[in-house]
């Protein structure tokens, strides 16, 4: 392969920290969710795209059971034996790699150690899934080092990485992030059924682009609020199950059924359920609109999603609302919404092709003036999922 500038920097890092040469480069992207927020843990539908920002692991296999990795951006080492179940208490990032190794070994894969360099340009703490990108890149490296690159299907690999994050790292995430990082495809969004894990690619049409705005605001409330919202959804299902005995999740409830039985729910739980049920419907409508080339309708649905997340699910913030408002104020923006868990992180806008740079400049000026914070704005096409390149 002909290395680009970023890959060359990683190659130089390998030369500085290891003797000899690396043999492979594993790449796994971050993601942005076009629509379908807080639906994944309710057995619902999501529509993410892979970004052209990623985590890369430049590596070579070892002849023993040791994993030694140096993270360029953290200026720190991960060094552990395969099979060790004690977490790293001093730094977080090695636990994602170690947890993935434990899950793959638990599936019966005979792993080998490997060593190399980790580098990522997915903004951390932004809601663009840098953690899932690290997990999937590490999983690809583990499988390649073991000569088992085809041992798991894409969904199996995503489930193993999700389980590592849930059970070893201790973050109760859904399946979407690992799934899109593994199975994304250039020029396509991915419609994922989070119950069956069936999926299909949805061509992302020419004529529109995605602009992502990082608010740079703290997401400190996101973890506790996520757990609270999840519990409220589960409470809603329990109460509705008394009159709708066939339901297992909010995905099984229609808006008409929810309205008819709303007296069974507290006002707060009703609004949480209304967001999830209506958001599932919006995902399906967005897919239909994309396939018909109705960009105005896609933008309207994105706007409605943000209003629902702000008012019913209550996971927006002043920073996210200002970012969305700044995006929508530009005539080239067709619609915008927060993306990710909320309370900070990023918003995503659908804009007319050719307007990306002027939208970015307008958003930077408007948001910085309103919030006294300088945002980061990314322009990214739907990009490829995880892959391993031989050197």
N, C-alpha and C positions, 0 to 999 in steps of 0.2 A: 504494500500500500504506500501511497505518497502522502506523508504526514502534512496536515495543515499546521498553522502556527501554534494552535493550542496543543495539539498532539506532540509537536516537537518539544514544547516546554515540558510535557510529561516525560518524554523520552530522555530529555536532559536530566530531569529529576531522578529517573531510574539510574542513569550513569553516575549520579552523585551519591547514591545511597546503596547501590548494589554493584557487585562485580559481574562482568558478563552482560548478556543481552536478554531483554524480554522476548517472549515468543508470541504473545497475543494481546489484543486490546478489546476489552468488554465495554460496551456502551449501552446505557439505559437512560431514557429521557424522563424529565419531569412531565407534568401534564397541566392542562387547564380544563375545567369542566364547563362546557358550553351551556348546559342546563341540566337540572336534576340534582338539586342540593338537598342533603339530609334524607334522601330517599333510599340510599344503598342499604342501610341497616334496617330498613322497613321492607326489605324484599322487593324493592321497586326498580325503576329504570333510571339510567344515567346516560349522558351523551358527552364523554370527554374526548379531547384530542391530545396527542403527544406533542410536546414542544421541541423546538430545536435547541433547547438547553438540556444538559444531561450530566450524569455522573459517569466517569470513566475509570476503569481499573486496568492498568498496564501491568502484565504479570508473566510469570513463568512458573511451571510446576516444580515442586521440590521432591526429593526422594524420601522424605519423612512425613510426619503428621503435623508439622508446624506451619502456622500461618503468620507471616510477617508482612505488614503493610505500613507504608508511610503516607499520611495524608498531607498533601501540599498546602492546602488552605489552612489546616489546623496546625501545621508544623508539629505533628505528633505521630507516635507509633501505636499500632496494634500488634500484639505478639502473644499468641496463645496456641495451645495444643488442641487438635481436633478432639471432640468429645468432652472437653471441659465445660461444666455447667455453671460455674461461678461467674457472675456478671462482673464487668469492669466498673468499679465504683467511682473511679477518678474521671473518666470521660465517657461520653455517651456513644459516639459514633462506632467504636469497635463492637458494641453489643448488637448492632444491626447485622454486621457481618458474621459474628459468632453465632447468633441465633439462627440465621439462615443455614449455616453449616450443620447445626444440630438438627434442624428440620429435615434437611436433605438426607442426612445419615439415618434419621428415623424412618425414612421411606425405603431404606434398604440399599441406598447408593453407597458404594465403597469409595470414599473420598481420599484424596491425597492433599498434602499441604501445598501451598503456593506462596509466592512472595511478589511484592510489587508496589506500585504507586497508585493512590486514589486521588482523584481530582474532580471537582464538580463546579459547574457554573449555574446550577439551579439555585436561586436565592433561598437561603435558609430562613425558616420561620415565616415564609411568605404565603403558605397555602398552595404551593405549586409542586409539592410532593417530592422534595429532595430525599426524604427518608426512603420512600418506595424505590426511587431511582438507585439509591445505594444498595438496597436489598437485592434488586434484580440484577444489577451489574455484578454484585458479589456472587449471586447464584450462578450466573453464566460463567464466572471465573472458576468457581468450584467444579461445575460440571465439565468444563473444558479441561481443567487440570487432571480430572479423573478419567478422561476419555469417555465421558458419558453425556455429551452435549445433547443427544436426542433421547435421553432416558425419560424425560417428562414432557407432556404436552404443555402448551402455553398456559391453559387454565390451571393445570396441576402445579406448575411453577409459581404462578401468581398466588395460589392458595397456600403453598408452603411459605412464601415470603410473608403473606398476611398473618399466618399463624405465628411466625417468628416474632413479628411486631406485637401481636396480641399477647403472646404467652411469655416470651423471653424479655423483650424490651418493656412490655407492660403498657402499651398504647392500644386502646380498644378501637382500632380503625376498621372501616369496611373494606370491601374487596376492590373497589374501583381503581385505586391508585396503582396497585401492583398489576392489575389486569391491563390497564391501558399502557403502562410502561413496557409490559411484555409484548402486547399484541397490536400496538398502534401501527398505523401504516401511512406513509406519505400521501397527502392529499385527501385523507379520509378522517371523519369522526368515527367513533365506535359506539354503537348502541348496545348497552350491556343490560341483560336481565339478571339482576343481582340475586334472584332466587335460584334459577336453573343454571346460571352462568353461560347460557347461550348468548351469542353475540352476532352482530352483523355490521359490516362496514358501511358507512353512509358517505358517499362522495361529497366532499366539501367543494361547493361550486366556485368557478371563477367569477369574478365581479365583486367579491367581498373578501375582507381580511379580518383577522383578529388583532386587536390591540389590548394589551394587558397592562393595567396600572397597579404598581405596588405602592400602597399607601405609606409604607415604612412605619406604620403605627404598630404598637405592641398588641400581640394576640394573647395576653396573659389570662384573659377570662375564657378563652376558647375551650380549654380542657374540661373545666368544671361545668361549663354550660353544655358542652356536648353530652356529658354523662347525664345531666339533668334532663335535657331534651329527649334523650333516648329513653329514659325511665318514664317520662310523660307519655311518649308514644306507646310504650308497652302497657301503661295503665289504661290508655284509651282502648287498646285491643282487648284487654281483659274485660272491660265494662261492656264493650260492644258485642263481645262473644256471647253474652247472655241472651241477646236477641238475634244475633247473626252467628249461629253456632258453626258455620262452615269456615269462618275466617281464621287465619293464622298470623296475619300481619296487616298493616294498613293498606298494603298493596291490594288486598282482597275487598276493600271497601270502596263503594262508589260515592260520589258527592251527594247523590240523592239519598242514599242510605245514611250517610253521616248527618245530613240536615234533618232527616226524619227522626233520628234517635239522639239528637244533640242534648236533650234534657238529661240523658244518662251521664253526661260528662260535665266536669267543672268548666267554667268559661276558658280558663287557660289551656286545659287539655284539649278542649274542642278546637281552639285556634291552632294548636300544634298539629292536631290531626288534619285540620282543613288545609294547612300548608302542604303536608305530605301528599294527601289525596289529590289536591289540585296540581301539585308539581309533577306527579306521575302523568297526569293527563297532558300537561304542558310539554313534557318530553316527547310523547307520541305525536303531538301536534307539530312540534318543531321538526321532527324527522320528516313528516309529510310536507311541511312547508319548504324545507331544504330540497327535497326531491322534486318539488314543483317549481323551484326557483323563485319562491315568494319571499324575498328577503325582508320586505316590510313586515310580514307576519312573523318571521323569526325574531325581528327586533321587538315587535310588540310583546311577544311571549317572554323574551328576556326581561323586558321592563316589568311585566306582571310578576315574573319570578322574584325580582328584587323587592317589589312592594310586599309580596307575600312573606319573604324572608325577614323583611324589616318589621312588618306589622303583626303578622301571625306567629312567626317562629322567633322573632325578636333576637336575631343574631347579627344584625347590622351594627354600625357604630357611626359616630359623627364623621370619622375619617372616610369610611366606605361610602357613606351617603354623599359626601363632598366629591369623592372621586367619581362616582356614578353621575352626579349632577354635572361635573366638569366635562365628562365624556359626552353626555347627551346634549350639552350646549352647542357642540360643533355640528354644523349641518350635514357633515359626512357620516355622522354616527346614526345608525339605524336602531340601536338598542344597547343597553348596558345593564349589568347586574354584578353583585358580589359573587365571588367564586371561592369555594372552600368552606371551612367550618364557620367563618365569620369573625366578628369583633376586631378585625384588622386583616392584614394580608392584602389580597388583590381583588380587583374588579376586572371584568372582561367586557369588551365592547365589540360589536359587529359593525364594521365600517365599510364604506364603499371603497373598492380598489382604487388606489391613487391618492386617497385622502389620509393614508396612514401617518405620514410625517407631519402634516398640518394638524391632525388630531393630537398627535404626541406633543407638539409644541404648545398647542392651546391648553391641553390638560396640565402640562407642567406649569405654565404660568398661572392658570386659574386655581389649581389645587394648592400650589405653593403660597399664593397670596391668601387663600382662605384658611389654611392650616398651619402656616409658618413651618412647613416641612417640605423638603424637596423630594418628589416622588421619583421612582424609577419606572420607565415606560418601555415595554418590550413589544416588538412586532414579530410575530412568529406564525409561519404556516403550519398546518397539520403535518407532523413529521413522522419519521420511522420509529418503530418500537425497538426493543433491545436486540442487539446483534453482537457477534464476536468476529473480529477481524484478525487473521493471521498476519504476522509481521514478516 
